[in-house]
């Protein structure tokens, strides 16, 4: 009888554990909602230096950083040229969903709470509105704001805007390629953006160099650099090895994130869940075990 109770207990525990392992990803529907933009956020001053959170992954021919200003782009281009990487080989991979660009060379973005001003908008709608918003600032006195540690805006100063550029226009000035995957801040990228990225990066030339960036160079940049690393090395390297490699370079420690705020922890839990799914998805896709898109895969594996 005692043996039966022990065996039964083990089976029940195993079923509970298995249920947790197969549960759907935490829902973000009640957390991630659009927030109206209301200030121009100062992302990067226009100074000749490398952008913040700069890091280089030589083995995988990619780098990452926070949002670069115009002169940051110049410094970035010069730094890569020192390593033998010519501008025509470099593609600037823009991961920002929020409206952003350059006013007099300074990197700015249109900020709403949690950086979610464009949540739910299509890529085409975002680009159209972004161009309109930037052009509207030309020949105007425009105020900039800096965010404090609590993400509250504080007035930084006002400047007469002589030139307003999109990031794609700025990339062209330096002879760089440009690609954009508009991803929501803080969260794992939307399925459509992941599918677009995977399809795009499949046929890149062997000598290409990808420079990924988001706003701060941490969350979204780390996520996409890990996805690229998984695509290139996932058959021989474990997910833990890949994530540790990107963390050592300066990215987020994605598999071990914790937050005091409950809503942020839910977002992080969902990100970890999706990352583990993505690793399995890519391995099986490359092995020919599955053929469906990431979007369709998630419908079967929520």
N, C-alpha and C positions, 0 to 999 in steps of 0.2 A: 504493500500500500504506500509506504513512504517513497519507494522508488518511483511508483506511478505519479505521485504528487510532484516529485522533483522533475520528472520528464515532462509532465503537463505544464509545469511552471516555465520550463525552458522553452517549450513550444509557444506558449502564450507570449513570453517575452520576445521571442524571435519574430512573431507575427507583428507585435507592436513596433519593434525596431524596423521591420521591413516596411510597415505602413508609413513610418516617418520618412524612410529613404525614398519612397515612391510618391510621397505627397506632392501636390502641385506647388509651384513657386509662390511665395507670399504675394498677395495682390497689392498693387499700388494705386488702384482706382480711386480710393478715397484720400490719397496722399498727394499725388502729382496732378495738379490742376493749373490751368493758365493763370498768370498774374500779370496785370497790365503794366507795361513798361512806363517809367516816369522820369528817369534821369540818364544822362550820358555818363557812363562809368569810365573812369580812367583806368585802362588795362595795362598800358606800358608807356613810359615816357620815351620820347624820341631821342635816345642817346646811343652812341656807337659802342655797344657792348652786346654780349650774347644774351638772349632772353632768359628769364628766370626758369628754373627747373630744367636747364639744359643738360642733356645726356646723350651719349653716343653708344649705339650697339653695332660695333664694327662687323661682327660675325654675320649679322642679319641685314647689314646694309641699311640701317635706319637710325634715326635720331628722334628726340622728342623735346618739347619745351612748353612753356606757357605762351600766351599770345605775344608775338613779336611786333614791335613798332617798325617803321620804315628803316631806321638806322640799325635796329636789331637784326632785320633781314640782311642788311649789308654785312654786319659782323658775322652772321650765320653763314652767309655765302662765302666770305673770306676764310672762315674756319674750315669749312668743308674743302675748299680749294687747296688748303695746306695739306690735306690728306689725299689729294689727287682726284677729288670729286668735282667735276665741272658743273656749272649751273644747269646745262642742258640735260644732265643726268638726274637732277633733283626734282622731285615733285613735292610741293607743299600740300600736305593733307590736312585740310581744315575740318575740324570735328564739331564746330560750334553751331548750335541751333539758333541761338540768339542773334539779332541784328548786330553787326559789328563792322568796323572798317577803320579808316584813317582820316583824321582831321588835322591838317598841317603836319602829317607824319606821325602824330601821336595815335596810338592804338586805343580805340574807344568801343564801347558796346552799349546798346540800349537796354537798361537794366529794369527788370521787374523782380519782385520778391522771389527768392530762391533761384533766380536766373531762369524763370520759367515763362517769360513773356510770349514765347512762340510755341508753347506746348500745344500739340494737336494740329498745327498748321502744316500744309504741304510744303515740300521743298521749293516748288515754283512760287508759291505765295510768299514764302520767306525771302527769297531772292528779290522779288519784285518790290516788296515793301522796304527791304534794306536799301536798295538803290534809291528809291524815292526819299527815304529818310536822310540819307547821306547828302544827296543833291540839295535838299532843302536847307542844309546848314551852310552852304557856300555863301560867302559875303555876309555872314551874320555873326553877331557876338554870341558865342556859345559857351554856356557854363559847363564845367566838368565837376564830377563828384568822385570822392574816394570812399570806399567802404571800410568801416571799422571792423573789429573782430566779431562784432555781433551782426555784421552785414547791414549796418545802417549807413545811409549815404551822408557824407559831410562835404560841404562846398569846398572845392579846391581852387577854383579860379575861373576866369572868363577870358576867352581868346577870340579874336577876329579870324574866322576861317577863310583862308585863301585857297585851299585845295582840299577836296574830299575824294577819297578813293575807296573802292571795294578791295577786298583782299586779292581777288583774282587780278585786278588791274595792277596792284602792287607787285604781285609775283611776276607778272610780265615785264615789269621794269628791270628786274634782275635776271631775266631769261629763265625763270623757274617755271616748271609745270605746276598745275593746280588741280586739285580734286577736293570735293566737299561731301561730307557725310554728316548731315545735320542731326546731331544726337543730343538728347535732353541731358542737361547737367545733373550730376549726382547719381544717375541711374545707369543700368546696363542698356546699351544702345537698342533702339527699336528694331524689331525683326526686319522691316523693309530696308533699313540702313545696313544691317549686317549682311543681308543678301546682296545688296548693291556693292558693298565693299568686297565680299568674297568673289563675286563675278568680275569685278574690276581688276583685282590684284592677281587673278589667275594668269593673265597674259602679259604681265609687265616684262620688259626686257631684263636680261640677267644683270646688266650693269646699272640698273636703276637704284637711286637712293631715295628713300621715303623719309620726309620730315613731318612727323605728326605733332599737332598742337591742339590744345583746347584753350580755356581761359587761364587757368593756373598751371597747367602742365601736369596735373596729377591724375584725376579720375578718368576722364575720357581718353586722355593720351595713353595712360597705362593700359586701359582696356583694349584699345586698338593695337598697341604694340604687342600685347600678349596674344591677341588674335592672330597677328601676323607671325609671331614666334611659333604658335601652335601649328599654323598652316605649314611652316617650313620645317619644324622639328618635332611635331607631335607624335610621329610614329616611333621615334626612338627615345624621346624625353618625356618624363612624367609631367603632369600638370604642376605638381609641387616644384619640380626643378625649373620649369619655365617661369612660374610666378616668382620664385626666389631670385632667378636671374634678373628679371625686370625690376624687382625691388632693389637689388644690389646696385643697379645702375642709377637709381634715384626715383623710381616709380612707387606707386602705392603698394603696400603689403596687402594685396587684395584678398587673400585667403584668411587674413587674421584681422579684419577691420572691426572696431567696436565704437559705438557712440553712446553718449549719455541720453540723448534725445531718442525717444521711442520710435518716432517716425523715420529718423535717419538710420536707426538700426534695422528697421524693416526693409528699407531700401538696400542696405548693405547685405542683408540676408538674401534678398532676391538676386542681387548682383552675384553673390557667391554661387547660388543655386544655378543661375543661368550660365555662369562661367564653366562649371563642372559639366553641365549639359553640352555646352559648345565644344569642349574638349572631346567628349565622346562622339558628338555629331561629326566633327571633322575627321577623326580617326576612321569612323565607319564609312564616311563619304569617300575618303581617299582609298579605302580598301575595297570599294565597290559593293559594300553590304547594303547601302541605301543610295538613293538617287534624288530624293526630294529636296526642296529648298529648306532653309532654316525656318522660314515662316510656316511651312507645312509640317515640318518636324515638330514644332512647338504645339501645333494643333493636336498631334497624336501624343505628345509628351508635355502636358501643360505644367 
